[in-house]
């Protein structure tokens, strides 16, 4: 797992947007991934039913059940027919 976390942190440093879906973002070291993204200029988008430990860092918070929000998001981006 350390190799996976290291790779995720490396990718986070390069990303423009980090999308956190269905997580309280309270379990470390995984919660460090979006933190690293924001520290290096990325924007954090959180999709979660409740509050998270990183809400204060987020550029956008979409509240709701992850599956429902992601379905609506995909439909909005791709159109309802192509998002299924």
C-alpha positions as CSV (number, residue, x, y, z in Angstrom):
1,X,0.0,0.0,0.0
2,X,2.8,2.6,0.6
3,X,3.7,2.5,-3.1
4,X,0.0,3.1,-4.0
5,X,-0.2,6.1,-1.6
6,X,3.0,7.5,-2.9
7,X,1.8,7.3,-6.5
8,X,-1.6,8.9,-5.5
9,X,0.3,11.8,-3.8
10,X,2.5,12.3,-6.9
11,X,-0.6,12.4,-9.1
12,X,-2.3,14.8,-6.7
13,X,0.5,17.2,-7.1
14,X,0.0,17.3,-10.8
15,X,-3.8,17.4,-11.0
16,X,-6.1,20.4,-11.8
17,X,-9.1,18.9,-10.0
18,X,-9.3,16.3,-7.3
19,X,-12.7,14.6,-7.1
20,X,-13.5,13.0,-3.7
21,X,-16.6,10.9,-3.8
22,X,-18.4,9.3,-0.9
23,X,-15.8,9.8,1.8
24,X,-15.6,11.6,5.1
25,X,-11.9,12.3,4.2
26,X,-10.9,11.5,7.7
27,X,-8.8,8.3,7.2
28,X,-5.1,9.0,6.7
29,X,-2.9,8.6,4.6
30,X,-5.6,8.5,1.9
31,X,-7.1,11.9,3.1
32,X,-3.7,13.4,2.4
33,X,-4.3,13.0,-1.4
34,X,-6.8,15.9,-1.8
35,X,-4.8,18.0,0.7
36,X,-1.7,17.5,-1.5
37,X,-3.7,18.5,-4.6
38,X,-4.9,21.7,-3.0
39,X,-1.4,22.5,-1.7
40,X,-0.1,22.3,-5.3
41,X,-2.8,24.5,-6.9
42,X,-5.5,21.9,-7.6
43,X,-9.1,22.4,-6.8
44,X,-11.0,20.0,-4.6
45,X,-14.6,18.9,-5.4
46,X,-16.3,16.9,-2.8
47,X,-19.4,14.7,-3.4
48,X,-20.7,13.3,-0.1
49,X,-23.9,13.0,1.9
50,X,-22.5,14.6,5.0
51,X,-19.8,17.0,6.1
52,X,-16.2,16.0,5.6
53,X,-13.0,16.9,7.4
54,X,-11.8,18.8,4.3
55,X,-14.9,20.8,3.4
56,X,-13.0,24.0,4.2
57,X,-10.5,23.3,1.5
58,X,-13.1,22.5,-1.2
59,X,-13.8,24.7,-4.2
60,X,-17.2,22.9,-4.7
61,X,-19.3,20.6,-2.5
62,X,-22.1,18.6,-4.0
63,X,-24.2,17.3,-1.1
64,X,-26.1,14.0,-1.5
65,X,-25.7,10.3,-1.9
66,X,-22.7,9.7,-4.1
67,X,-24.4,7.4,-6.6
68,X,-27.3,9.8,-7.1
69,X,-25.1,12.9,-7.4
70,X,-22.7,11.2,-9.8
71,X,-25.6,10.0,-12.0
72,X,-27.0,13.6,-12.2
73,X,-23.5,15.0,-12.9
74,X,-22.9,12.5,-15.7
75,X,-26.3,13.3,-17.2
76,X,-25.5,17.0,-17.0
77,X,-22.2,16.6,-18.7
78,X,-22.9,13.8,-21.2
79,X,-26.7,14.2,-21.7
80,X,-29.2,11.9,-20.1
81,X,-29.1,9.2,-22.9
82,X,-25.3,8.8,-23.0
83,X,-24.8,8.7,-19.2
84,X,-26.4,5.3,-18.7
